[in-house]
């Protein structure tokens, strides 16, 4: 077996890229890397039981040149007797390089997600890896960014040539008289990657390190191994996008930075435009003696409330809700964001106690005889007052939130049951003292909040009365 084939086969085995019987899409642009990839996998496929399909996405950015690339790939696949999936897309205006990359990945992931393919192989080589690491370093990336291009991704993308140099690829093709096509945009200085490829990397190799490409590729491999270890640790340390201030303060700064980056990535989907200063601003927010504050970073809204920091996408105004309530002796439900409210009228026996009808802390009992009957379930509004059991008078709910250290992001959708202008029940604080059921109560209105919706959501009240389907 020729040396390049042996190297690629060993790299595939080392990273467990392909298994016998896998249906593998080979992404072929027509350039040297992808043409080499197709030839190599075609030679390895019979011995490994692989079923190959040629993939090509035509962006149409170079007019006739793009169409010629697609025809070249079509002919190449036909010459090998391989099926080909060739698609055309129109890219949106803006960063066409990024848009093209996203369109290609969407194409590949769609074929994997639909079950048509098990893996898609891309032709990135060691020079691509070096360029990526250097580009991210210059942009200010952390260790995660220095991991560069991953040999295998969780969504089924594999890169069998990632440890092979570009010169080695071109030599292998020339020795076999295998043609390929050149993309004219690869020499345009308009793209940062081209300036790194044609100017910066050659200068570094000439003036500093003749093995700069290998050095950067090994840096990526080292960083990638570190990231694999940290992924499981970070999932344990930051399982949700709400971070505990005391925990952040107690972590070594290197770990705290990783925890913050992981939480941002989980919410945003990536770390594009996130730099060192953004991470440090969140660390400063955690260290602040003030229990409130916020940080704006690209695509995210970070808010501290008491001892928690929430990382979320840019805030969307909460939708108010208002459900008229007409209780019944049968248990009925009203949906809330993330939970539901169950209400039921119960005729209490003379010998029973109120505690006989309460099974957990999420339940409360109102004296139906003390209520006007004009009840609504709605979200809390600023200015609402509530008198907890045992209190000498009503208090602003805002003060109750402060005392109970309820984070600000939980308050907008906070449910209350109102009887006219009076709040007679609310989450966590239970029933109001002036309307609470006593052992002498004859009819109880039992209220219980459940953690998940019991019924599909209803539309909230519209107009003065609201649709009949919203009434309980």
Buried (B, 14 or more C-beta within 10 A) or exposed (E): EEEBBEBBBEBBEEBEBBEEEBBBBBBBBBBBBBBBBBBBBBBBBEEBEBBBBBBBBBBBBBEEBBEEBBBBBBEBBEEBEBEBBBBEBEBEEEEBBEBBEEBBBEBBBEBBEEEEBBBBBBBBBBBBBBBBBBBBBEEEBBBBBBBBBBBBBEEBBBBBBBBBBBEBBBEBBEEEEBEBBEBEBEEEEEBBBBBBBBEBBEEBBEEEEEEBBBBBBBBBBEBBEBBEEBEEEBEEBBEEBBBBBEBBEEBEEEBBBBBBBBBBBBBBEEBEEBBEEBBBBBBEBBEEEEEEBBBEBEBBBBBBBBBBBBBBEEEEEEEEBBBBBEBEEEBBBBBBEEBBBBBBBBEBEEEEEBEEBBEEEBBBBBBBEBBEEEBBBBBBEEEBBBBBEEBEEBBEBBEBBEEEEBBBBBBBBBBBBBBEEBBBBBBEBBBBBBBBBEEEBEBBBBBBBBEEBBEEEBEBBEEEEBEEEBBB
